[in-house]
Amino acid sequence: METGRRIDYLFVRCHGNGPTLRLVDCWQIFNQSVNGVWTSDHFGLAADLEEARQRRCQ
């Protein structure tokens, strides 16, 4: 399995003047085999998100 190439992305929905969520942290999951067996031919992503502070236009 090739482990050095990134092809997966995490998209966050935007509304109005910008994103409604802010990415706090992101990491790969399922990126190691268990007893020589891989869960998939793709790694997964897990993320911590928080509500974005909205800037108000004046």
Secondary structure, 3 states (H helix, E strand, C coil): CCCCCCCCCCCCCEECCEECEEEEEEEEECCCCECCECCCCCCEEEEEEEECCCCCCC
